[in-house]
Amino acid sequence: YNISAYTEPECLIITDSDQIQVMRWGLIPSLTKSVEQVKKNDKANFYKNARAEKIFNTWPYKYLIGHKRCIIPSTGFFEWHHDSLGHTTPYFIFLKDQEIFSIAGIWDSWINPDNRRIENSFTMITTQANPLMMEIHNGGKNPFRMPLVLTQEDENKWINLDTTDHEITSLMK
C-alpha cells in the first residue's frame, strides 16, 4: 500500500532532533506573509522540490541548507515516463535491497498569522537524474531530475549541523 505525499502531505520527517517530526510537504518559508500566499504557492507546486545545484544561492533555500536539513524516509516515489505518442506512464521507483531509504530535504517553521499556530514544512531536494532515471523521467516541466537519495552512510552527515557546506555539496550527487 503506497501513500502519495500529493494526496497525504503530512509526512514523518527526521531532523537533528531526537524525535521524528510530522511535517507538511511543500515548504512554507518563515517569511511568508499570509495563508492566501501559502494556498497560491501550493496550487503552483512552489517549494515542493529544491534543485541541489541552486540550493546555496536561491531564496529561501540558501537560508535553510546550513541548519535545517532533514531526511524524508521513503519506500519509493513515482516518476512519469513520456513516450513518443504523447502518452505518460507512472513508474514506481524503489530500492530493491532496502525497504525504506532516505531522501534529502530541508525544512522551515512558519507562524500562521490567522491562528498563530506553528507549521513545520519541508521540501525535497532533487538532483540531475542518473542514466536509468533519465530514461524514465524524460518529460514534463522538469525532465531528467530525481530525488536526492542518501546512502545509509551519509544520513547522519546530512542531518548533522556541524557538516560543512563543502561536505553538504559532496553529498548532493
N, C-alpha and C positions, 0 to 999 in steps of 0.2 A: 504494500500500500504506500503510495507516494503522495506527499502533500506538496503543493506548489506554493512558493512564497508570494506568487502573484495573487493567489486566492486566499492564502493564510499568511499575511505579512508579519505576524508576531512570531519571532524565532528565538531559539535558545542560542546565546552567544557567549563566548569565552573571552574575558578580558584579563587584565593583570590582577583583578580581584580574586579572592579565594572562593567566590560563589558564581555559579552560572547566572547570567543575566537574561531576562526576556527583553528583546528589543524589536523595534519595528523596522522592516526593510524599506529603505528609501530614506536616506539621510535628511534630517531636518537640521540645517545649520543653526547654531545657537543664536545667530543674529537675525533669524527670520522674524519678521515683524507681525505677521497675522496668520490666523487659521486659513483665511482665504488664499494666502500665498502658498501655504502647505498644500491645499487642495489643487491649486493650479500646477504646482510642481509635480504632484502625484499624477495628475492627468497627462502631463507631458513626459512622464517617466524620468524627470530630472532626479539626479542623485541616487539612482538605483545602482549604478556602476561608476567606478572611477578608473581612469586609464593609468596604469603603472608608469608609463612614460612621461606623464604630465603631473604626477601627484605632488612633486616638490615645488611646482610653480603655478598651480591652479587653485584659485579660491573655490571652496573653503578647505579643500584637502590639505593644502600646504600648512595650515594651522593645526591639523589633527594628526598627520602622519608621525610626528615626533613623540606624541604622548597619549594618543587614543587609538591604538591598534587593537584589533580583535580577530578572533578566529570564528569562522562560521562552520560548525560541524555539518556535514552533508553525507547523504547516501548516494547522491547523484544530482545531475542537472540536465535540463533539456536544451538542445540546440536544434535549430531548424535548417534543413538542407533544401536548397532551391535547385530544381532540375531545369533542363533546357526548355521544357514546355511551360514553365511558369508555375509548376506545382511545388508545394512545400510539404516536407515530411518531418515530423518531430523525431529526434533521436534522443533517447535517454542515455546519458553518459555516466558511467560509474567505473570504479576501480575493481578489477576482477580479484585482486588479492587483499582488499581492505574493505570491510563492510561500511565503515564510517571514515571519512577523510576530512581534511581541513582546507577551507578556502580563506584566503587573507581578506581582511576588511579593516575599515576604520569606523569610528563611531563618534557621536556627539550627544549632548543633552540640550534640550530646548525647554523653555518655560512657556507654556501655553498662556497667552495674555488674557484669554477669556475665563479660564478657571484656575490659573496659577499652578497647574499640575506640571511636573517634570516629565518629559517624554524622551526616553533614550531611543536612538535610532542608529542605523548603520548603513554603510554602502559596501558593496563587494568590489574588490579590485580585480580588474581584468588586464590581460596582457596579450601580446601577439600570440596567435594560435600556433600550436605545434603542427607538424605536417598532417597528422591524422585529422585534427580539428579543422585545419584549413579546408580539407575536402568536405567535411560535414557542414560547418558554419560558413557557408560561401555566399551569403546574400543578406538582404535587409539593409538597415541603416548603418550597421557596424559589422561588416563581414570580417572574417579572419581574426576573431577575438575569442578568448576563452577566460574562464575564471582563473585567478592565480592560486593554483593548488600547491599547498605547502607539504613538504615531506614531514614525516613524524620527527625527524631530527631537527627540522627548522621551526617547529611550532613554538617551542619555548623562546627561541631567539626572537621570533616575531612579536610576541606579547611582552617581552622583557623591555622595560622602559630605558634600560641602560644600553640597549643596542644602538649603535651609531647610524647616522644617515648612510654612510658608506656600506655598512653591513645590511641595512634595510634594502638598499639598492641591489646588493648581491643576491638577496632572497627573491627578488622580483624577476623571475625568469620563467 
